[in-house]
Amino acid sequence: MKKILFLIIIVGLSLNGYSQNEISTKFKAVPPKKKEAIPPKVNLPKVKPYVADEIPKNDFIVPKNDVINPDEVYKKNQDLGSFNTSSVTAKFRYRDAAYVDGDKIRVYLNDKMIQPEVLLNGEFQGFEITLEKGVNKIDFEALNEGFAPPNTAEFQVYDDKGTVVASNQWNIGLGFKATIILMKE
């Protein structure tokens, strides 16, 4: 038993003598080489204001009238179309079309408020109306633009047989309306 214990001690000491000591106070890391990032050279086209009398050749021009202001895209009323139907009723379904961000709307039927405030969420919600003979105008007014402008929604209109009459989206700014017209024959 003493011989086995002696052998284990000798082997243990010899292994310790050959082991590598990686953590040392003398160790210093090699610093990385410093390289300056040089951006690639890009030849951009010249941009000149549009002048009707001058038509430059091989130059890029931006006509002043062709520049689109992003605010003007949705800061106006939106026409969602006019549709003919012989249906007695129409069912409207709508939901937030993009990021659910707290968009709110007000709904009018022939300029009479039928829903004072609706919070658009990710699930379809809506209402059903009885159509009058002739013009039935439905307006969706944006009460806000949520956290991510503009006020966006996807909507669907079904007739009394469950057939889709219209399907579209609106993108309107605060106070503006998206209007759809159903013409009952």
Residue frames relative to the residue before (quaternion, step in Angstrom):
aa qw qx qy qz dx dy dz
M 1.0000 0.0000 0.0000 0.0000 0.00 0.00 0.00
K 0.6368 0.5225 -0.3197 0.4683 3.58 1.05 -0.76
K 0.6379 0.5320 -0.3337 0.4458 3.57 1.05 -0.73
I 0.6507 0.5071 -0.3172 0.4678 3.60 1.00 -0.80
L 0.6494 0.5084 -0.3110 0.4723 3.58 0.96 -0.86
F 0.6458 0.5167 -0.3098 0.4691 3.58 0.98 -0.86
L 0.6514 0.5189 -0.3077 0.4601 3.58 0.98 -0.86
I 0.6465 0.5115 -0.3156 0.4699 3.63 0.98 -0.82
I 0.6506 0.5083 -0.3158 0.4676 3.62 0.94 -0.81
I 0.6603 0.5043 -0.3094 0.4625 3.61 0.89 -0.89
V 0.6677 0.4851 -0.3047 0.4754 3.58 0.89 -0.92
G 0.6471 0.5234 -0.3187 0.4535 3.61 0.94 -0.82
L 0.6730 0.4794 -0.3000 0.4766 3.62 0.92 -0.81
S 0.6584 0.5056 -0.3225 0.4548 3.58 0.96 -0.77
L 0.6400 0.5123 -0.3331 0.4658 3.62 1.02 -0.68
N 0.6293 0.5282 -0.3294 0.4653 3.58 1.03 -0.74
G 0.6432 0.5389 -0.3148 0.4436 3.61 1.05 -0.74
Y 0.7417 0.3987 -0.2234 0.4909 3.63 1.08 -0.62
S 0.5075 0.6544 -0.4345 0.3541 3.58 1.20 -0.05
Q 0.4413 -0.6954 0.5108 0.2466 3.54 -1.24 0.60
N 0.2662 -0.7484 0.5868 0.1571 3.52 -0.93 0.87
E 0.1506 -0.8407 0.5167 0.0598 3.62 -0.19 1.27
I 0.7029 0.3962 -0.2662 0.5274 3.55 1.09 -0.47
S 0.1597 0.7848 -0.5712 0.1799 3.49 -0.43 1.26
T 0.5202 -0.6285 0.4712 0.3352 3.57 -1.15 0.49
K 0.6212 0.5544 -0.3384 0.4385 3.60 1.21 -0.35
F 0.5469 0.6464 -0.3877 0.3644 3.62 1.23 -0.37
K 0.0150 0.7740 -0.6323 0.0312 3.56 -0.93 0.97
A 0.4096 -0.7121 0.5189 0.2365 3.56 -0.89 1.00
V 0.4497 -0.6600 0.5274 0.2899 3.54 -1.13 0.67
P 0.3831 -0.7329 0.5021 0.2530 3.63 -0.62 1.02
P 0.5223 -0.6378 0.4565 0.3348 3.61 -1.08 0.68
K 0.5543 -0.5923 0.4607 0.3601 3.53 -1.20 0.55
K 0.3532 -0.7263 0.5491 0.2149 3.54 -0.99 0.82
K 0.0063 -0.7787 0.6263 -0.0372 3.51 -0.77 1.16
E 0.3415 -0.7204 0.5627 0.2184 3.53 -0.94 0.83
A 0.3841 -0.7126 0.5395 0.2315 3.54 -0.88 0.96
I 0.1130 -0.7861 0.6068 0.0330 3.54 -0.67 1.13
P 0.3367 -0.7539 0.5216 0.2147 3.59 -0.50 1.13
P 0.5256 -0.6285 0.4562 0.3473 3.58 -1.08 0.66
K 0.4756 -0.6570 0.5023 0.2998 3.53 -1.14 0.65
V 0.0947 -0.7865 0.6102 0.0108 3.52 -0.90 1.03
N 0.2530 -0.7529 0.5884 0.1515 3.53 -0.87 0.95
L 0.1342 -0.8055 0.5760 0.0374 3.55 -0.30 1.29
P 0.5119 -0.6391 0.4639 0.3381 3.58 -1.05 0.66
K 0.5303 -0.6131 0.4780 0.3384 3.52 -1.19 0.53
V 0.1942 -0.7609 0.6091 0.1112 3.56 -1.04 0.81
K 0.0142 -0.7976 0.6018 -0.0381 3.51 -0.70 1.14
P 0.5216 -0.6023 0.4775 0.3704 3.59 -1.10 0.53
Y 0.5430 -0.6350 0.4541 0.3093 3.52 -1.15 0.70
V 0.0116 -0.7617 0.6475 -0.0228 3.53 -0.86 1.02
A 0.4678 -0.7278 0.4261 0.2643 3.58 -0.58 1.17
D 0.6929 0.4907 -0.2908 0.4412 3.62 0.98 -0.76
E 0.7338 0.3707 -0.2207 0.5248 3.57 1.13 -0.57
I 0.0307 -0.7658 0.6422 0.0158 3.56 -0.89 0.91
P 0.1731 -0.8209 0.5351 0.0985 3.58 0.04 1.25
K 0.3294 -0.7342 0.5612 0.1937 3.55 -1.10 0.70
N 0.8497 0.1332 -0.1453 0.4891 3.54 -1.12 0.88
D 0.5940 0.5092 -0.3915 0.4843 3.60 1.14 0.53
F 0.4329 -0.6787 0.5297 0.2673 3.54 -1.12 0.67
I 0.0271 -0.8054 0.5921 -0.0003 3.59 -0.75 1.00
V 0.2049 -0.7457 0.6216 0.1247 3.53 -1.20 0.61
P 0.2863 -0.7612 0.5516 0.1850 3.60 -0.36 1.17
K 0.5482 -0.6473 0.4257 0.3151 3.58 -0.94 0.90
N 0.6812 0.5043 -0.2944 0.4415 3.61 1.01 -0.73
D 0.6646 0.5242 -0.3038 0.4373 3.62 1.20 -0.40
V 0.5213 0.6244 -0.4248 0.3974 3.60 1.24 -0.08
I 0.2256 -0.7921 0.5590 0.0957 3.58 -0.76 1.10
N 0.2913 -0.7238 0.6034 0.1649 3.53 -0.89 1.00
P 0.4589 -0.7156 0.4426 0.2854 3.67 -0.58 1.04
D 0.6133 0.5604 -0.3533 0.4302 3.59 1.09 -0.62
E 0.6581 0.5326 -0.3121 0.4311 3.58 1.08 -0.72
V 0.5532 0.6354 -0.3951 0.3664 3.61 1.17 -0.45
Y 0.8247 0.1811 -0.0835 0.5292 3.60 0.82 -0.89
K 0.5639 0.5821 -0.3996 0.4285 3.62 1.21 0.05
K 0.6186 0.4609 -0.3822 0.5088 3.54 0.72 1.18
N 0.6049 -0.5374 0.4307 0.3997 3.55 -1.28 0.28
Q 0.2363 -0.7797 0.5679 0.1170 3.56 -1.12 0.68
D 0.2831 -0.7448 0.5847 0.1525 3.56 -0.90 1.01
L 0.2105 -0.8086 0.5427 0.0856 3.58 -0.59 1.17
G 0.6759 -0.5118 0.2795 0.4506 3.58 1.27 0.11
S 0.3221 -0.7040 0.6052 0.1852 3.48 -1.45 0.26
F 0.0454 -0.8269 0.5593 -0.0374 3.58 -0.76 1.05
N 0.3289 -0.7294 0.5696 0.1881 3.56 -1.05 0.82
T 0.0750 0.7875 -0.6076 0.0704 3.55 -1.06 0.79
S 0.2917 -0.7291 0.5854 0.2017 3.56 -1.25 0.46
S 0.3791 0.7575 -0.4454 0.2900 3.54 1.36 0.19
V 0.4768 -0.6524 0.5132 0.2892 3.56 -1.22 0.61
T 0.7949 0.1293 -0.0494 0.5908 3.57 1.06 -0.81
A 0.1649 -0.7464 0.6311 0.1317 3.53 -1.34 0.22
K 0.2020 -0.7694 0.5975 0.1009 3.53 -0.96 0.92
F 0.1702 -0.7836 0.5946 0.0580 3.57 -0.83 1.09
R 0.0178 -0.7712 0.6364 -0.0063 3.55 -0.98 0.93
Y 0.0600 0.7992 -0.5937 0.0724 3.56 -0.97 0.85
R 0.0051 0.7638 -0.6453 0.0084 3.53 -1.35 0.45
D 0.6342 -0.4940 0.4062 0.4345 3.55 -1.27 0.24
A 0.3639 -0.7798 0.4760 0.1814 3.57 -0.72 1.09
A 0.7649 0.2851 -0.1669 0.5530 3.58 1.07 -0.54
Y 0.8053 -0.1224 0.1604 0.5574 3.53 -0.90 -0.99
V 0.3936 -0.7008 0.5363 0.2576 3.60 -0.81 0.99
D 0.0930 0.8527 -0.4903 0.1545 3.52 -0.10 1.38
G 0.6858 -0.5171 0.2882 0.4233 3.59 1.17 0.43
D 0.2752 0.7694 -0.5297 0.2276 3.61 1.15 0.50
K 0.0875 -0.7814 0.6170 0.0319 3.57 -1.05 0.88
I 0.0897 -0.7956 0.5982 0.0341 3.55 -1.10 0.76
R 0.2404 -0.6917 0.6523 0.1959 3.52 -1.43 0.20
V 0.2225 -0.7975 0.5523 0.0973 3.60 -0.94 0.90
Y 0.1104 -0.7763 0.6201 0.0259 3.56 -1.01 0.98
L 0.1239 -0.7330 0.6621 0.0946 3.55 -1.24 0.64
N 0.8269 -0.1156 0.0171 0.5501 3.56 -0.55 1.23
D 0.7031 -0.5059 0.2243 0.4466 3.55 0.93 1.12
K 0.5969 0.5005 -0.3898 0.4911 3.61 1.21 0.40
M 0.4479 -0.7018 0.4852 0.2675 3.56 -0.80 1.04
I 0.0963 -0.8033 0.5861 0.0443 3.59 -0.84 1.01
Q 0.7666 0.0942 -0.0941 0.6282 3.60 1.26 -0.34
P 0.3229 -0.8076 0.4608 0.1767 3.60 -0.32 1.25
E 0.8091 -0.0587 0.0569 0.5820 3.62 1.01 -0.67
V 0.0100 0.7865 -0.6148 0.0573 3.55 -0.74 1.14
L 0.2544 -0.7435 0.6009 0.1462 3.58 -0.86 1.00
L 0.3003 -0.7646 0.5445 0.1692 3.58 -0.64 1.13
N 0.0277 -0.7873 0.6160 0.0036 3.55 -0.93 0.92
G 0.7347 -0.4468 0.2934 0.4176 3.57 -1.26 -0.18
E 0.6706 0.4633 -0.2898 0.5016 3.60 1.23 -0.33
F 0.5288 -0.6225 0.4647 0.3419 3.57 -1.09 0.67
Q 0.0326 0.7455 -0.6646 0.0378 3.53 -1.14 0.81
G 0.1313 0.8350 -0.5274 0.0861 3.59 -1.10 0.23
F 0.3754 -0.6931 0.5712 0.2291 3.52 -1.29 -0.50
E 0.2845 -0.7249 0.5978 0.1902 3.53 -1.33 0.26
I 0.1099 -0.7959 0.5938 0.0438 3.58 -0.98 0.85
T 0.3919 -0.6486 0.5891 0.2805 3.52 -1.30 0.43
L 0.3476 -0.7703 0.5014 0.1854 3.55 -0.67 1.12
E 0.3226 -0.7139 0.5907 0.1931 3.53 -1.08 0.83
K 0.5804 -0.5675 0.4376 0.3867 3.58 -1.15 0.52
G 0.7443 0.3346 -0.2842 0.5034 3.57 -0.87 0.99
V 0.8158 -0.2620 0.2093 0.4713 3.56 -1.11 -0.78
N 0.0223 -0.7451 0.6666 -0.0062 3.54 -1.03 0.96
K 0.0768 -0.8207 0.5661 -0.0106 3.58 -0.27 1.32
I 0.0800 -0.7815 0.6186 0.0130 3.56 -0.79 1.08
D 0.0996 -0.7934 0.6004 0.0136 3.58 -0.76 1.12
F 0.1461 -0.7378 0.6539 0.0825 3.53 -1.11 0.85
E 0.1208 -0.8153 0.5656 0.0280 3.59 -0.42 1.24
A 0.3965 -0.7127 0.5312 0.2296 3.58 -0.92 0.94
L 0.2241 -0.7788 0.5748 0.1134 3.58 -0.67 1.13
N 0.7723 -0.0228 -0.0031 0.6348 3.56 1.29 -0.36
E 0.4221 -0.6796 0.5269 0.2870 3.56 -1.31 -0.11
G 0.4952 -0.6654 0.4297 0.3570 3.58 1.23 0.23
F 0.7234 -0.4109 0.3158 0.4562 3.56 -1.23 -0.44
A 0.7677 0.2515 -0.1336 0.5740 3.58 1.21 -0.55
P 0.2607 -0.7964 0.5242 0.1515 3.61 -0.07 1.26
P 0.6307 -0.1555 -0.7551 -0.0885 1.58 -2.23 1.12
N 0.6581 -0.4159 0.3998 0.4838 3.56 -1.33 -0.31
T 0.0211 -0.8249 0.5629 -0.0467 3.58 -0.51 1.20
A 0.0991 0.7837 -0.6102 0.0607 3.54 -1.11 0.69
E 0.2767 -0.6831 0.6468 0.1962 3.48 -1.33 0.51
F 0.0082 -0.8158 0.5782 -0.0004 3.58 -0.89 0.83
Q 0.1387 -0.7517 0.6402 0.0768 3.52 -1.34 0.47
V 0.1399 -0.7635 0.6254 0.0794 3.56 -1.13 0.75
Y 0.1075 -0.7954 0.5962 0.0199 3.58 -0.85 1.06
D 0.3922 -0.6848 0.5513 0.2705 3.57 -1.15 0.61
D 0.7261 -0.4535 0.2903 0.4277 3.59 -1.28 0.00
K 0.6425 0.4886 -0.3255 0.4924 3.62 1.27 -0.11
G 0.5537 -0.6303 0.3782 0.3913 3.59 1.27 -0.04
T 0.4782 0.6569 -0.4381 0.3846 3.58 1.28 0.25
V 0.4711 -0.6673 0.4972 0.2926 3.58 -1.01 0.83
V 0.2422 -0.7659 0.5850 0.1120 3.55 -0.76 1.12
A 0.7900 -0.0690 0.0894 0.6027 3.58 1.00 -0.89
S 0.0175 0.7625 -0.6463 0.0220 3.52 -1.24 0.61
N 0.2142 0.7783 -0.5522 0.2086 3.57 -0.71 1.05
Q 0.3443 -0.6926 0.5751 0.2665 3.55 -1.32 -0.31
W 0.1740 -0.7563 0.6082 0.1669 3.55 -1.24 0.35
N 0.0995 -0.7338 0.6706 0.0449 3.51 -1.33 0.58
I 0.1885 0.8051 -0.5318 0.1830 3.57 -0.08 1.27
G 0.4646 -0.6755 0.5077 0.2648 3.52 -1.22 0.58
L 0.7332 -0.4194 0.3219 0.4277 3.52 -1.36 0.23
G 0.8273 0.2115 -0.1794 0.4884 3.58 -0.85 1.04
F 0.6317 0.5202 -0.3435 0.4609 3.60 1.22 -0.17
K 0.3335 -0.7624 0.5316 0.1577 3.56 -1.26 0.48
A 0.2356 -0.6915 0.6616 0.1688 3.49 -1.32 0.61
T 0.1015 -0.8376 0.5367 -0.0101 3.58 -0.65 1.14
I 0.0509 -0.7558 0.6524 0.0220 3.53 -1.06 0.90
I 0.1746 -0.7815 0.5930 0.0842 3.57 -1.03 0.80
L 0.1231 -0.7579 0.6383 0.0538 3.53 -0.96 1.01
M 0.1827 -0.7776 0.5966 0.0780 3.57 -0.71 1.13
K 0.1796 -0.7831 0.5875 0.0967 3.57 -0.54 1.18
E 0.3628 -0.7515 0.5193 0.1843 3.56 -0.78 1.12
